[in-house]
């Protein structure tokens, strides 16, 4: 009987999907494997391919004790194909097929739609590795370096998850799409990644922490929506991916929190009460809170764009087809078909942002984005508690959804973080107050000096409260050999 809980490491591709008896797919994945390893060497963490990192590797898809920790060279990490256990008699939770048995094979009429969703999700995974490939060289501690590498290898595994679905269920088209996932590169002029936020640079560790908090949280919401899919292999794949994604957001939230904490401590020690005395705060070698807010503004707004247009025929079609649901679809109390339902959508009307009731079916993206905003607010509140506890008069805040948008209802709006609409001249004159400018970037870059002594941390960030895998503070999370 096939073991769907524990991971089989007997094949080149670790898995819990019975690849040993699925020779066609195993052969296809083994053929794809060398290209992936070449990509990892070329575009993975630069300068650390021979270093030993203390990483977790999945050994089970059981929620209890699903991973083990050990030192491994990243190119030798055992990436695999892992699906959450099947739910017996699982039913499609939304759309016109609501209540029908979930599909174990791709429905022919939804083949193109499903393939595109899988490809878009798959494209984001290697993109973030590419964006972060140089960060190891400026890591503020071995603890943070290890967390970066853990995020990287798990994004690589998430790529494998999508490639498995393409190879197994989409034939020649799936093989071609799998190759394209390695050909595109973040920021490339010839073959960029498919979504804009994944072509942006991640030049420093504050950007990395904001990315893993905000952009990986978009990933969480998209994975949650795909976990509702009537196509059961996609649902099971994304359900396990969410287990790993939680660590990425933890890295982001605690990373920003530790930066905020260190800044507040340094201000208190120096007797600086005004958080807007930027020159004085920066002279302490820490990141001032207004600059943290600017980075928050940037990454939150870029992440909002990942949800697409508020009104979307594609999203409506995916929901109606039952191949992508809403956040926690089964907990929503409605007909799960949205017949005659409406949802409030924020629109720019006569120069003002106004809520307009739209058909809920076409506003699927808006609802998911609202759920994202509510989810993201929690971490911001926890950052503010750190600031309040230190007695500093400053509060971080999510900007208005109209701010700095490149997609959707506010594409052509020049809005302030509090939602006021400006003309182009006013916006250009003031945008440096709200978004990181060259001087901000240069200052942060000046702080990005590596600290690779075990148990030591750069001056601009506080140590974590607890270590990974309950390791002591001086634990050598990465053994560096070729950086």
C-alpha positions as CSV (number, residue, x, y, z in Angstrom):
1,X,0.0,0.0,0.0
2,X,1.3,3.4,-1.0
3,X,2.6,5.5,2.0
4,X,1.2,9.0,1.5
5,X,2.5,10.4,4.8
6,X,6.2,9.6,4.9
7,X,8.6,10.8,2.2
8,X,10.4,8.2,0.1
9,X,14.1,9.0,-0.5
10,X,14.9,6.0,-2.6
11,X,14.6,7.8,-5.9
12,X,16.5,10.9,-7.2
13,X,13.3,12.9,-6.5
14,X,12.1,12.4,-2.9
15,X,8.4,12.1,-2.9
16,X,5.2,10.7,-1.3
17,X,3.3,10.2,-4.6
18,X,4.6,6.8,-5.7
19,X,7.1,8.0,-8.3
20,X,8.8,4.6,-8.2
21,X,5.8,3.1,-9.9
22,X,5.1,6.1,-12.2
23,X,8.0,5.6,-14.5
24,X,6.9,8.1,-17.1
25,X,6.7,11.0,-14.7
26,X,9.8,9.9,-12.8
27,X,11.8,9.8,-16.1
28,X,10.5,13.3,-17.0
29,X,11.5,14.8,-13.7
30,X,14.9,13.1,-13.8
31,X,15.4,14.6,-17.2
32,X,14.4,18.1,-15.8
33,X,16.6,17.7,-12.7
34,X,20.0,18.6,-14.3
35,X,18.6,21.9,-15.7
36,X,17.3,22.7,-12.2
37,X,20.7,22.1,-10.6
38,X,22.4,24.2,-13.2
39,X,19.9,27.0,-12.5
40,X,20.5,26.7,-8.8
41,X,24.3,27.0,-9.3
42,X,23.8,30.0,-11.6
43,X,21.0,31.8,-9.8
44,X,20.9,30.4,-6.3
45,X,22.7,32.0,-3.2
46,X,25.8,33.5,-4.7
47,X,29.1,32.3,-3.1
48,X,27.7,29.7,-0.7
49,X,27.3,26.6,-2.7
50,X,29.9,24.7,-0.7
51,X,28.8,26.0,2.7
52,X,27.1,23.8,5.1
53,X,23.7,25.2,6.2
54,X,21.7,23.9,9.1
55,X,18.4,23.3,7.2
56,X,15.2,21.5,7.7
57,X,14.1,18.8,5.2
58,X,10.7,17.3,5.0
59,X,10.5,13.7,6.0
60,X,6.7,13.5,6.4
61,X,3.6,15.4,5.6
62,X,2.2,14.7,9.0
63,X,1.8,18.0,10.9
64,X,3.7,16.5,13.8
65,X,7.4,16.0,13.3
66,X,7.3,16.5,9.6
67,X,10.9,17.8,9.2
68,X,14.4,17.0,10.4
69,X,17.3,19.4,10.8
70,X,20.9,18.8,9.7
71,X,23.8,20.4,7.9
72,X,23.7,20.2,4.1
73,X,25.3,21.8,1.1
74,X,22.4,23.6,-0.7
75,X,23.1,22.0,-4.1
76,X,22.8,18.6,-2.3
77,X,19.5,19.5,-0.6
78,X,16.9,16.8,-1.3
79,X,14.1,18.8,-3.1
80,X,11.1,16.6,-3.5
81,X,7.4,16.3,-4.5
82,X,5.2,16.3,-1.5
83,X,1.4,16.3,-1.3
84,X,-0.8,16.5,1.7
85,X,-2.8,13.4,2.4
86,X,-5.9,12.9,0.3
87,X,-9.2,13.7,2.0
88,X,-11.6,10.8,1.5
89,X,-14.8,11.7,-0.5
90,X,-13.6,15.3,-0.9
91,X,-16.1,17.6,-2.6
92,X,-15.6,20.7,-4.8
93,X,-16.2,23.6,-2.4
94,X,-17.3,26.3,-4.9
95,X,-18.6,27.2,-8.3
96,X,-21.0,25.5,-10.6
97,X,-19.6,22.1,-9.6
98,X,-20.2,22.8,-5.9
99,X,-20.7,19.5,-4.1
100,X,-19.4,17.2,-6.8
101,X,-16.5,14.8,-6.1
102,X,-13.2,16.5,-6.5
103,X,-11.3,15.8,-9.8
104,X,-8.3,13.5,-9.7
105,X,-7.6,14.3,-13.4
106,X,-7.6,17.6,-15.3
107,X,-11.1,18.3,-16.7
108,X,-10.6,18.9,-20.4
109,X,-12.7,22.1,-20.4
110,X,-10.5,23.7,-17.7
111,X,-7.1,22.4,-18.9
112,X,-5.8,25.8,-20.2
113,X,-7.0,27.7,-17.2
114,X,-5.5,25.3,-14.7
115,X,-2.2,25.2,-16.5
116,X,-1.9,28.9,-16.5
117,X,-2.6,29.1,-12.7
118,X,0.0,26.5,-12.0
119,X,2.6,28.2,-14.3
120,X,2.0,31.6,-12.6
121,X,2.4,30.1,-9.2
122,X,5.4,28.2,-10.3
123,X,7.0,31.2,-11.8
124,X,7.0,33.1,-8.5
125,X,9.0,30.5,-6.7
126,X,12.4,30.6,-8.5
127,X,11.9,34.4,-9.0
128,X,12.3,35.1,-5.3
129,X,15.5,32.9,-5.1
130,X,16.9,35.0,-8.0
131,X,16.0,38.3,-6.3
132,X,17.7,37.2,-3.0
133,X,20.8,35.5,-4.4
134,X,23.3,38.1,-3.2
135,X,21.9,38.7,0.3
136,X,24.1,36.1,1.9
137,X,27.2,38.2,1.5
138,X,25.7,40.9,3.7
139,X,24.0,38.7,6.3
140,X,23.7,40.4,9.7
141,X,24.3,37.0,11.5
142,X,24.6,33.3,10.8
143,X,21.1,32.9,12.2
144,X,19.7,35.2,9.5
145,X,21.9,33.7,6.8
146,X,20.5,30.3,7.6
147,X,16.9,31.6,7.5
148,X,17.6,33.1,4.1
149,X,18.9,29.8,2.8
150,X,15.9,27.9,4.3
151,X,13.5,30.2,2.5
152,X,15.5,29.8,-0.7
153,X,15.6,26.0,-0.7
154,X,11.9,25.8,0.1
155,X,11.0,28.2,-2.7
156,X,13.0,25.7,-4.8
157,X,10.9,22.9,-3.5
158,X,7.7,24.8,-4.3
159,X,9.0,25.1,-7.9
160,X,9.3,21.3,-7.9
161,X,5.8,21.0,-6.6
162,X,4.4,22.9,-9.6
163,X,6.7,21.2,-12.1
164,X,5.4,17.8,-10.9
165,X,1.8,18.9,-11.6
166,X,2.9,20.1,-15.1
167,X,4.8,17.0,-15.9
168,X,2.2,14.5,-14.7
169,X,-1.0,16.1,-15.9
170,X,-0.2,18.3,-18.9
171,X,2.0,16.2,-21.2
172,X,4.1,17.9,-23.8
173,X,2.7,21.3,-22.8
174,X,3.7,20.7,-19.2
175,X,7.2,19.7,-20.1
176,X,7.6,22.9,-22.2
177,X,6.2,25.1,-19.4
178,X,8.6,23.4,-17.0
179,X,11.6,24.4,-19.1
180,X,10.3,27.9,-19.4
181,X,10.2,28.2,-15.6
182,X,14.0,27.9,-15.7
183,X,14.5,30.1,-18.7
184,X,12.8,33.2,-17.3
185,X,14.8,35.2,-14.8
186,X,13.9,38.0,-12.4
187,X,14.6,41.4,-13.9
188,X,15.6,40.1,-17.3
189,X,14.8,42.3,-20.2
190,X,14.5,39.4,-22.6
191,X,12.6,36.9,-20.4
192,X,11.4,38.5,-17.2
193,X,9.3,36.8,-14.5
194,X,5.5,36.9,-15.1
195,X,4.5,39.2,-12.2
196,X,5.9,42.7,-11.7
197,X,6.9,42.3,-8.0
198,X,9.1,39.4,-8.8
199,X,11.2,41.5,-11.2
200,X,12.1,44.1,-8.5
201,X,15.5,44.0,-6.8
202,X,15.9,42.9,-3.2
203,X,19.0,45.0,-2.4
204,X,19.2,44.8,1.4
205,X,18.0,42.8,4.4
206,X,15.2,45.2,5.3
207,X,13.8,44.7,1.8
208,X,14.2,40.9,2.3
209,X,12.2,41.0,5.6
210,X,9.5,43.2,4.1
211,X,9.4,40.9,1.0
212,X,9.0,37.7,3.2
213,X,6.3,39.4,5.3
214,X,4.2,41.1,2.6
215,X,4.9,39.3,-0.7
216,X,5.1,35.8,0.8
217,X,1.8,36.6,2.5
218,X,0.3,37.2,-0.9
219,X,1.7,33.7,-1.7
220,X,-0.1,32.4,1.4
221,X,-3.4,33.9,0.2
222,X,-3.0,32.5,-3.3
223,X,-2.0,29.1,-2.0
224,X,-5.0,29.2,0.4
225,X,-7.3,29.9,-2.6
226,X,-5.7,27.2,-4.7
227,X,-6.0,24.8,-1.8
228,X,-9.8,25.1,-2.4
229,X,-9.4,23.8,-6.0
230,X,-11.7,21.1,-7.3
231,X,-8.6,19.6,-8.9
232,X,-7.5,17.6,-6.0
233,X,-3.7,17.2,-6.8
234,X,-3.4,21.0,-6.9
235,X,-5.3,21.3,-3.6
236,X,-3.1,18.7,-1.9
237,X,0.1,20.2,-3.3
238,X,-0.7,23.7,-2.0
239,X,-1.9,22.5,1.3
240,X,1.5,21.2,2.1
241,X,3.2,24.2,0.6
242,X,1.4,26.3,3.2
243,X,3.2,24.4,6.0
244,X,6.5,25.7,4.7
245,X,5.3,29.1,3.7
246,X,4.5,29.9,7.4
247,X,8.2,30.0,8.2
248,X,8.9,32.5,5.4
249,X,6.4,35.0,6.9
250,X,7.8,34.3,10.4
251,X,11.2,35.3,9.1
252,X,9.7,38.5,7.7
253,X,7.7,39.5,10.7
254,X,10.4,38.8,13.3
255,X,13.1,40.3,11.1
256,X,11.3,43.7,10.8
257,X,10.4,43.4,14.5
258,X,14.0,42.9,15.5
259,X,15.1,45.9,13.4
260,X,12.4,48.1,15.0
261,X,13.4,46.9,18.5
262,X,17.1,47.6,17.9
263,X,16.3,51.1,16.6
264,X,14.1,51.9,19.6
265,X,16.8,50.6,22.0
266,X,19.5,52.7,20.4
267,X,17.3,55.8,20.5
268,X,16.5,55.2,24.2
269,X,20.2,54.6,25.0
270,X,21.2,57.8,23.2
271,X,18.4,59.9,24.7
272,X,16.8,60.6,21.3
273,X,13.0,61.2,21.7
274,X,12.2,62.4,18.2
275,X,11.9,59.5,15.7
276,X,11.9,62.1,12.9
277,X,15.4,63.3,13.8
278,X,16.6,61.0,11.1
279,X,20.2,62.3,11.0
280,X,20.7,61.7,14.7
281,X,19.1,58.2,14.6
282,X,21.1,57.2,11.6
283,X,24.3,58.3,13.3
284,X,23.7,55.5,15.8
285,X,24.1,53.0,13.0
286,X,20.4,51.8,13.0
287,X,17.5,52.2,10.6
288,X,15.2,55.1,11.4
289,X,11.5,54.3,11.8
290,X,10.3,56.7,9.0
291,X,12.5,54.7,6.5
292,X,11.1,51.5,7.8
293,X,7.7,53.0,7.0
294,X,8.8,53.9,3.5
295,X,9.9,50.3,2.9
296,X,6.6,49.0,4.3
297,X,4.8,51.4,1.9
298,X,6.8,50.0,-1.1
299,X,6.4,46.3,-0.4
300,X,2.8,46.5,0.6
301,X,1.8,48.3,-2.5
302,X,3.8,46.0,-4.8
303,X,2.2,43.1,-3.1
304,X,-1.4,44.5,-3.6
305,X,-0.7,44.5,-7.3
306,X,-0.1,40.8,-7.2
307,X,-3.8,40.3,-6.7
308,X,-4.6,41.7,-10.1
309,X,-7.5,44.0,-11.0
310,X,-10.3,44.3,-8.4
311,X,-12.9,43.4,-11.1
312,X,-11.7,40.3,-13.0
313,X,-13.4,38.0,-15.5
314,X,-10.5,35.5,-15.2
315,X,-11.0,35.3,-11.4
316,X,-14.7,34.9,-11.8
317,X,-14.2,32.1,-14.4
318,X,-11.8,30.3,-12.1
319,X,-14.2,30.4,-9.2
320,X,-17.2,29.4,-11.3
321,X,-15.1,26.5,-12.7
322,X,-14.3,25.4,-9.2
323,X,-10.5,25.4,-9.8
324,X,-9.7,28.3,-7.4
325,X,-11.8,29.4,-4.4
326,X,-11.7,32.1,-1.8
327,X,-9.7,32.4,1.4
328,X,-11.0,29.6,3.7
329,X,-13.9,28.9,1.3
330,X,-15.4,26.2,3.4
331,X,-15.8,28.6,6.4
332,X,-17.8,31.1,4.5
333,X,-21.6,31.0,5.0
334,X,-23.1,31.5,1.6
335,X,-24.2,29.4,-1.4
336,X,-20.5,29.1,-2.6
337,X,-21.8,30.0,-6.1
338,X,-22.4,33.8,-5.5
339,X,-25.7,33.8,-7.3
340,X,-26.9,37.4,-7.1
341,X,-24.4,38.3,-4.4
342,X,-22.5,41.6,-4.2
343,X,-19.3,42.8,-2.7
344,X,-18.1,46.4,-2.0
345,X,-15.2,47.4,-4.3
346,X,-13.2,50.6,-3.8
347,X,-13.1,52.6,-7.0
348,X,-11.8,56.0,-8.1
349,X,-14.8,58.1,-9.0
350,X,-14.6,61.9,-9.7
351,X,-11.2,62.0,-8.0
352,X,-12.4,60.2,-4.8
353,X,-12.1,56.7,-3.6
354,X,-15.6,55.3,-3.1
355,X,-17.0,51.9,-2.2
356,X,-19.3,50.5,-4.9
357,X,-21.3,47.3,-4.7
358,X,-20.3,45.0,-7.6
359,X,-21.3,41.4,-8.4
360,X,-19.4,39.3,-5.9
361,X,-18.4,36.8,-8.6
362,X,-16.4,39.5,-10.5
363,X,-15.0,40.9,-7.3
364,X,-13.2,37.7,-6.2
365,X,-9.8,39.4,-6.4
366,X,-11.0,42.3,-4.2
367,X,-12.3,40.0,-1.5
368,X,-9.0,38.0,-1.5
369,X,-7.1,41.3,-1.3
370,X,-9.2,42.5,1.6
371,X,-8.5,39.2,3.4
372,X,-4.8,39.8,2.8
373,X,-4.9,43.3,4.2
374,X,-6.6,42.1,7.4
375,X,-4.0,39.3,7.7
376,X,-1.1,41.7,7.1
377,X,-2.4,44.2,9.7
378,X,-1.7,41.7,12.5
379,X,2.1,41.9,12.2
380,X,2.1,45.7,11.8
381,X,0.2,45.8,15.1
382,X,2.8,43.6,16.8
383,X,5.6,45.9,15.4
384,X,3.8,48.9,16.9
385,X,3.6,47.2,20.3
386,X,7.4,47.0,20.3
387,X,7.6,50.7,19.6
388,X,5.0,51.5,22.2
389,X,6.8,49.4,24.8
390,X,9.9,51.4,24.2
391,X,8.1,54.6,24.7
392,X,8.8,56.0,21.2
393,X,6.2,58.3,19.7
394,X,5.8,56.6,16.3
395,X,3.3,54.2,14.7
396,X,3.7,52.1,11.6
397,X,0.7,51.8,9.3
398,X,-0.4,50.1,6.1
399,X,-0.9,52.8,3.4
400,X,-4.2,53.3,1.6
401,X,-4.9,50.8,-1.1
402,X,-4.8,53.6,-3.7
403,X,-1.2,54.4,-2.9
404,X,1.5,53.6,-5.5
405,X,-0.6,51.2,-7.5
406,X,0.4,49.9,-11.0
407,X,-2.6,47.6,-11.5
408,X,-6.4,48.0,-11.1
409,X,-8.8,50.8,-10.2
410,X,-6.0,53.1,-8.9
411,X,-3.6,52.6,-11.8
412,X,-3.6,56.2,-12.9
413,X,-4.1,57.7,-9.4
414,X,-1.4,59.6,-7.6
415,X,-2.5,59.0,-4.0
416,X,-0.9,59.7,-0.7
417,X,-0.6,57.0,2.0
418,X,-3.7,58.3,3.6
419,X,-5.6,58.2,0.3
420,X,-5.7,61.8,-0.8
421,X,-5.5,62.1,-4.6
422,X,-2.8,64.5,-5.9
423,X,-2.0,65.8,-9.3
424,X,1.2,64.5,-11.0
425,X,3.2,67.6,-10.0
426,X,2.3,67.3,-6.4
427,X,3.0,63.6,-6.4
428,X,6.5,64.0,-7.9
429,X,7.3,66.8,-5.5
430,X,6.4,64.7,-2.4
431,X,6.8,61.0,-3.2
432,X,10.3,61.0,-1.6
433,X,8.4,61.4,1.8
434,X,6.6,58.1,1.2
435,X,8.8,55.8,-0.8
436,X,12.5,55.0,-0.4
437,X,14.8,57.4,-2.3
438,X,18.4,57.1,-3.4
439,X,19.7,58.6,-0.1
440,X,17.6,56.0,1.9
441,X,19.0,53.2,-0.2
442,X,22.5,54.4,0.1
443,X,22.2,54.7,3.9
444,X,20.8,51.2,4.3
445,X,23.4,49.8,2.0
446,X,26.1,51.4,4.2
447,X,24.8,49.3,7.1
448,X,24.9,46.0,5.2
449,X,28.2,44.8,6.5
450,X,28.4,41.0,7.1
451,X,28.5,39.6,10.7
452,X,29.4,36.0,10.4
453,X,30.8,35.2,13.9
454,X,28.5,32.7,15.6
455,X,26.3,34.3,18.2
456,X,27.1,37.9,17.0
457,X,24.6,40.3,15.3
458,X,25.0,43.4,13.2
459,X,24.4,46.6,15.2
460,X,21.2,47.5,13.3
461,X,19.2,44.3,14.3
462,X,18.5,42.7,17.6
463,X,19.1,39.0,18.3
464,X,16.1,36.6,18.1
465,X,14.3,35.6,21.2
466,X,14.9,31.9,20.5
467,X,17.1,29.9,18.2
468,X,16.2,27.6,15.3
469,X,15.5,24.0,16.5
470,X,16.1,25.2,20.1
471,X,19.8,25.8,19.4
472,X,21.8,28.0,21.8
473,X,22.7,31.6,20.8
474,X,26.3,30.8,19.8
475,X,25.2,28.0,17.4
476,X,27.0,28.0,14.1
477,X,24.0,27.9,11.7
478,X,26.1,28.1,8.6
479,X,29.7,26.8,8.2
480,X,31.1,29.0,5.5
481,X,33.7,27.6,3.1
482,X,33.7,29.5,-0.1
483,X,31.9,32.9,0.4
